[in-house]
Amino acid sequence: MTSDQNLALYTKLSGFRLVVLANRFGCETDVLRKLHERLLEGLEAAAGRIRTIMALERSILAGDDGFATYRLEGETEIFGRFTITLLDELDIDFDTHEYRINGGDWSSALTADHTGVDIDYPELIALTDDELGSLAPIIKDITRETGIAVGASRVSYIRCPAS
C-alpha cells in the first residue's frame, strides 16, 4: 500500500474506534461490553501496525535505516494476515491430535475405551447477528471497508449424535 492508502486506512480505523466507543454505551449485558472492549483492542492494535508501517516508510524515504525495507516487508505481511478475534480462538494440531482454546494449554482430543479410539475436537460456532446486537453491522462495515477480518465465534464441545 502507498502512504496515502495507509493514512486513509488509519483514519477509517480511528473512525470505527469512535463508533464502537459510542455504541458501547448502549450495552445491556456483560458479554456485549466484553465484545466491544475486544473490538476496541483489535482496532487499536491494527492502528498501531499501520503507524509502524508509516514510520518505516518515512524511514526508507529519509534513508535513515538500512534494514527498514526488510522490516517494512515483514510488517506489511503481518498486517495482511491481521484478524480481530472477539470471543474465542481455537488452535488445532491435527498431527498430534491436540487443541488449545484462547492460547491456553494444549489438550488431547483423543479418548480411548473398550470400543476403540475416538478423536473429538471442539468447534467454533459463529455468533449470530442477534447475539452481536448493534455490533453486527459495525463488524460488517469494518471488514468491508478495511479488509480486516473480525471473528466472533465461541467454542462448542457438542458431540455429534453418534459419539
Disulfide bonds with the S-S distance in Angstrom:
none
